[in-house]
Amino acid sequence: MNIIELIANLGLSENEAKVYLALLELGPSLVTEISRKAEVNRVSCYDVLEKLVKYNLVTYASGKNSKKRYSAMPPRNLFSFLERKQKREEKQLDELKKKIPELKMLYCEPNRPGIKFFEGTEGLKAIYAETLKSKTEIFSVGDCEEWESPDLAAWGRQYNRERAKAKIYERVLIPASEKTINWFRNYPTTMKYTQYKILPKEKINYLFDSEVNIFEDKIMIALLKKPNRMGILITSAELAKIMKALYEMAWEAADKYGPTYPEKR
Protein backbone atom coordinates (compact mmCIF):
# COMPACT_ATOMS: atom_id res chain seq x y z
CA MET A 1 0.00 0.00 0.00
CA ASN A 2 1.48 3.35 -1.04
CA ILE A 3 1.23 6.46 1.11
CA ILE A 4 -1.63 7.96 -0.94
CA GLU A 5 -3.72 4.81 -0.39
CA LEU A 6 -2.79 4.82 3.30
CA ILE A 7 -3.98 8.41 3.82
CA ALA A 8 -7.04 7.88 1.64
CA ASN A 9 -8.03 4.92 3.83
CA LEU A 10 -8.22 7.29 6.80
CA GLY A 11 -11.30 8.82 5.21
CA LEU A 12 -9.93 11.19 2.57
CA SER A 13 -10.60 10.93 -1.13
CA GLU A 14 -7.70 10.10 -3.47
CA ASN A 15 -7.51 13.74 -4.65
CA GLU A 16 -7.57 15.00 -1.06
CA ALA A 17 -4.70 12.67 -0.19
CA LYS A 18 -2.73 13.79 -3.26
CA VAL A 19 -3.19 17.50 -2.49
CA TYR A 20 -2.27 17.09 1.17
CA LEU A 21 0.92 15.17 0.32
CA ALA A 22 1.82 17.74 -2.34
CA LEU A 23 1.50 20.54 0.23
CA LEU A 24 3.63 18.64 2.74
CA GLU A 25 6.44 18.69 0.17
CA LEU A 26 5.87 22.15 -1.27
CA GLY A 27 5.25 24.22 1.83
CA PRO A 28 3.10 27.40 1.43
CA SER A 29 2.01 27.44 -2.23
CA LEU A 30 -0.44 28.84 -4.75
CA VAL A 31 -3.25 26.69 -6.14
CA THR A 32 -1.52 26.53 -9.53
CA GLU A 33 1.60 25.04 -7.95
CA ILE A 34 -0.36 22.63 -5.79
CA SER A 35 -2.53 21.33 -8.66
CA ARG A 36 0.55 20.76 -10.82
CA LYS A 37 2.41 18.89 -8.07
CA ALA A 38 -0.63 16.81 -7.06
CA GLU A 39 -1.69 16.19 -10.67
CA VAL A 40 -5.22 17.36 -9.85
CA ASN A 41 -7.30 19.66 -12.06
CA ARG A 42 -6.86 23.29 -10.97
CA VAL A 43 -10.62 23.95 -10.61
CA SER A 44 -11.08 20.78 -8.58
CA CYS A 45 -8.05 21.67 -6.51
CA TYR A 46 -9.82 24.73 -5.07
CA ASP A 47 -12.68 22.55 -3.74
CA VAL A 48 -10.26 19.96 -2.37
CA LEU A 49 -8.21 22.59 -0.55
CA GLU A 50 -11.30 24.12 1.07
CA LYS A 51 -12.37 20.68 2.32
CA LEU A 52 -8.90 20.08 3.74
CA VAL A 53 -9.12 23.42 5.54
CA LYS A 54 -12.36 22.23 7.17
CA TYR A 55 -10.62 18.99 8.17
CA ASN A 56 -7.88 21.08 9.85
CA LEU A 57 -5.29 19.46 7.59
CA VAL A 58 -4.59 22.62 5.56
CA THR A 59 -4.53 26.30 6.53
CA TYR A 60 -4.35 29.64 4.74
CA ALA A 61 -0.75 30.88 4.67
CA SER A 62 -1.04 34.30 3.03
CA GLY A 63 -2.52 36.33 0.18
CA LYS A 64 -6.04 36.72 -1.20
CA ASN A 65 -8.12 35.39 -4.08
CA SER A 66 -5.86 34.06 -6.89
CA LYS A 67 -2.75 34.93 -4.83
CA LYS A 68 -3.92 32.97 -1.82
CA ARG A 69 -1.35 30.53 -0.51
CA TYR A 70 -2.16 27.31 1.33
CA SER A 71 -0.01 25.39 3.77
CA ALA A 72 -0.25 21.84 5.11
CA MET A 73 -0.84 21.31 8.81
CA PRO A 74 1.55 18.88 10.60
CA PRO A 75 1.00 15.14 9.88
CA ARG A 76 -0.04 14.59 13.53
CA ASN A 77 -3.30 16.37 12.61
CA LEU A 78 -4.20 13.23 10.68
CA PHE A 79 -4.71 11.54 14.06
CA SER A 80 -7.14 14.28 15.12
CA PHE A 81 -8.94 14.00 11.78
CA LEU A 82 -9.33 10.25 12.21
CA GLU A 83 -10.54 10.61 15.82
CA ARG A 84 -13.20 13.13 14.78
CA LYS A 85 -14.27 10.85 11.95
CA GLN A 86 -14.57 7.89 14.31
CA LYS A 87 -16.66 9.92 16.77
CA ARG A 88 -18.99 11.01 13.97
CA GLU A 89 -19.37 7.42 12.79
CA GLU A 90 -20.09 6.20 16.33
CA LYS A 91 -22.76 8.87 16.69
CA GLN A 92 -24.25 7.92 13.31
CA LEU A 93 -24.21 4.27 14.34
CA ASP A 94 -26.12 5.07 17.54
CA GLU A 95 -28.67 7.06 15.54
CA LEU A 96 -29.04 4.22 13.06
CA LYS A 97 -29.66 1.71 15.86
CA LYS A 98 -32.49 3.89 17.14
CA LYS A 99 -34.04 4.06 13.67
CA ILE A 100 -33.81 0.33 12.86
CA PRO A 101 -37.34 -0.47 14.17
CA GLU A 102 -38.75 2.34 12.00
CA LEU A 103 -36.79 1.14 8.96
CA LYS A 104 -38.03 -2.40 9.53
CA MET A 105 -41.59 -1.09 9.34
CA LEU A 106 -40.82 0.39 5.91
CA TYR A 107 -39.07 -2.72 4.59
CA CYS A 108 -41.34 -4.74 2.33
CA GLU A 109 -40.04 -8.23 3.01
CA PRO A 110 -41.43 -10.98 0.74
CA ASN A 111 -44.44 -12.71 2.36
CA ARG A 112 -44.35 -10.22 5.24
CA PRO A 113 -47.49 -8.14 5.82
CA GLY A 114 -47.11 -4.48 4.91
CA ILE A 115 -48.54 -2.05 7.46
CA LYS A 116 -49.33 1.65 7.02
CA PHE A 117 -50.68 4.05 9.63
CA PHE A 118 -52.93 7.06 8.91
CA GLU A 119 -53.58 9.59 11.67
CA GLY A 120 -56.36 12.13 12.18
CA THR A 121 -59.45 12.91 10.10
CA GLU A 122 -57.49 13.51 6.88
CA GLY A 123 -55.56 10.29 7.43
CA LEU A 124 -58.85 8.46 7.91
CA LYS A 125 -60.18 9.85 4.63
CA ALA A 126 -56.98 8.78 2.88
CA ILE A 127 -57.29 5.19 4.10
CA TYR A 128 -60.95 4.99 2.98
CA ALA A 129 -59.86 6.32 -0.42
CA GLU A 130 -57.81 3.12 -0.74
CA THR A 131 -61.02 1.08 -0.62
CA LEU A 132 -62.37 3.01 -3.63
CA LYS A 133 -59.64 1.35 -5.70
CA SER A 134 -60.91 -2.13 -4.82
CA LYS A 135 -61.53 -4.59 -7.63
CA THR A 136 -63.34 -6.94 -5.25
CA GLU A 137 -66.32 -6.77 -2.92
CA ILE A 138 -65.69 -5.09 0.44
CA PHE A 139 -66.50 -7.05 3.62
CA SER A 140 -67.25 -4.55 6.37
CA VAL A 141 -68.04 -4.82 10.07
CA GLY A 142 -68.33 -1.97 12.53
CA ASP A 143 -70.31 0.85 14.03
CA CYS A 144 -72.06 3.49 11.94
CA GLU A 145 -72.92 6.01 14.67
CA GLU A 146 -69.66 7.95 14.49
CA TRP A 147 -70.31 8.56 10.78
CA GLU A 148 -73.09 10.91 11.92
CA SER A 149 -70.53 13.28 13.48
CA PRO A 150 -70.47 16.73 11.77
CA ASP A 151 -66.94 16.39 10.36
CA LEU A 152 -67.62 12.98 8.78
CA ALA A 153 -71.29 12.97 7.75
CA ALA A 154 -71.01 14.97 4.50
CA TRP A 155 -67.76 13.30 3.52
CA GLY A 156 -69.27 9.86 4.30
CA ARG A 157 -72.17 10.50 1.93
CA GLN A 158 -69.73 11.58 -0.78
CA TYR A 159 -67.60 8.48 -0.18
CA ASN A 160 -70.61 6.21 -0.61
CA ARG A 161 -71.67 8.00 -3.79
CA GLU A 162 -68.19 7.45 -5.20
CA ARG A 163 -68.27 3.78 -4.20
CA ALA A 164 -71.64 3.35 -5.94
CA LYS A 165 -70.33 5.15 -9.01
CA ALA A 166 -67.38 2.76 -9.09
CA LYS A 167 -69.83 -0.17 -8.68
CA ILE A 168 -67.97 -1.55 -5.68
CA TYR A 169 -70.21 -3.89 -3.70
CA GLU A 170 -70.06 -3.93 0.08
CA ARG A 171 -71.53 -6.20 2.73
CA VAL A 172 -71.88 -4.63 6.18
CA LEU A 173 -72.42 -6.12 9.64
CA ILE A 174 -73.45 -3.36 12.05
CA PRO A 175 -74.80 -3.21 15.61
CA ALA A 176 -78.44 -2.19 16.12
CA SER A 177 -78.87 1.37 17.41
CA GLU A 178 -81.18 4.34 17.15
CA LYS A 179 -79.06 5.77 14.34
CA THR A 180 -79.00 2.62 12.22
CA ILE A 181 -82.25 3.45 10.41
CA ASN A 182 -81.00 6.98 9.78
CA TRP A 183 -77.94 5.41 8.20
CA PHE A 184 -80.06 3.73 5.53
CA ARG A 185 -81.99 6.95 4.91
CA ASN A 186 -78.77 8.95 4.47
CA TYR A 187 -77.41 6.65 1.78
CA PRO A 188 -80.40 5.55 -0.34
CA THR A 189 -78.47 5.80 -3.61
CA THR A 190 -75.91 3.25 -2.47
CA MET A 191 -78.33 0.47 -1.52
CA LYS A 192 -77.91 -1.06 -4.99
CA TYR A 193 -74.30 -1.80 -4.08
CA THR A 194 -74.66 -2.40 -0.33
CA GLN A 195 -76.17 -5.09 1.88
CA TYR A 196 -76.60 -4.72 5.64
CA LYS A 197 -77.20 -7.16 8.44
CA ILE A 198 -78.06 -5.66 11.81
CA LEU A 199 -76.79 -7.50 14.87
CA PRO A 200 -77.71 -7.06 18.53
CA LYS A 201 -75.34 -4.59 20.20
CA GLU A 202 -74.04 -7.11 22.67
CA LYS A 203 -72.79 -9.32 19.85
CA ILE A 204 -70.31 -6.75 18.50
CA ASN A 205 -70.17 -4.04 21.17
CA TYR A 206 -66.38 -4.17 21.02
CA LEU A 207 -66.60 -2.58 17.56
CA PHE A 208 -68.30 0.62 18.68
CA ASP A 209 -66.61 3.69 17.16
CA SER A 210 -64.56 1.52 14.80
CA GLU A 211 -64.77 -0.31 11.49
CA VAL A 212 -62.95 -3.12 9.69
CA ASN A 213 -62.94 -3.47 5.90
CA ILE A 214 -61.56 -6.51 4.10
CA PHE A 215 -60.95 -6.20 0.34
CA GLU A 216 -58.53 -7.60 -2.21
CA ASP A 217 -55.42 -8.56 -0.19
CA LYS A 218 -55.96 -5.82 2.41
CA ILE A 219 -57.44 -5.33 5.86
CA MET A 220 -58.35 -1.78 6.82
CA ILE A 221 -58.97 -0.90 10.46
CA ALA A 222 -60.48 2.51 11.24
CA LEU A 223 -60.78 4.06 14.70
CA LEU A 224 -63.43 6.71 14.15
CA LYS A 225 -63.79 8.49 17.48
CA LYS A 226 -61.72 11.53 18.41
CA PRO A 227 -59.14 12.12 19.82
CA ASN A 228 -57.80 8.70 18.78
CA ARG A 229 -59.01 8.87 15.17
CA MET A 230 -56.68 6.87 12.93
CA GLY A 231 -56.51 4.13 10.31
CA ILE A 232 -54.34 1.07 9.78
CA LEU A 233 -53.92 -0.64 6.42
CA ILE A 234 -52.48 -4.16 6.39
CA THR A 235 -51.51 -5.77 3.09
CA SER A 236 -51.27 -9.55 3.26
CA ALA A 237 -52.88 -12.03 0.88
CA GLU A 238 -52.81 -14.84 3.47
CA LEU A 239 -54.22 -12.72 6.29
CA ALA A 240 -56.94 -11.27 4.05
CA LYS A 241 -57.90 -14.81 2.99
CA ILE A 242 -58.33 -15.87 6.61
CA MET A 243 -60.32 -12.75 7.48
CA LYS A 244 -62.62 -13.22 4.48
CA ALA A 245 -63.34 -16.83 5.51
CA LEU A 246 -64.20 -15.70 9.04
CA TYR A 247 -66.39 -12.93 7.66
CA GLU A 248 -68.34 -15.36 5.47
CA MET A 249 -69.09 -17.49 8.54
CA ALA A 250 -70.18 -14.42 10.51
CA TRP A 251 -72.36 -13.23 7.62
CA GLU A 252 -74.11 -16.59 7.38
CA ALA A 253 -74.58 -16.82 11.16
CA ALA A 254 -76.12 -13.33 11.24
CA ASP A 255 -79.24 -14.58 9.41
CA LYS A 256 -80.77 -15.68 12.72
CA TYR A 257 -80.86 -12.08 13.97
CA GLY A 258 -82.92 -10.65 11.14
CA PRO A 259 -83.19 -10.11 7.40
CA THR A 260 -80.68 -8.60 5.02
CA TYR A 261 -81.27 -5.02 3.82
CA PRO A 262 -82.04 -4.79 1.01
CA GLU A 263 -82.94 -8.36 0.17
CA LYS A 264 -80.15 -10.62 -1.01
CA ARG A 265 -78.92 -9.90 -4.53
Secondary structure, DSSP 4 states (H G I P E B T S, - for coil): --HHHHHHTTT--HHHHHHHHHHHHH-SEEHHHHHHHHT--HHHHHHHHHHHHHTTSEEEEE--GGG-EEEEPPTTHHHHHHHHHHHHHHHHHHHHHHHHHHHHHH---TTS-EEEEEEHHHHHHHHHHHHTT-SSPEEEEE--GGGGSHHHHHHHHHHHHHHHHTT--EEEEEE--TTHHHHHHH-GGGGGGEEEEEE-GGGSGGGTTEEEEEETTEEEEEE-STTS-EEEEEE-HHHHHHHHHHHHHHHHHGGGG--EES---
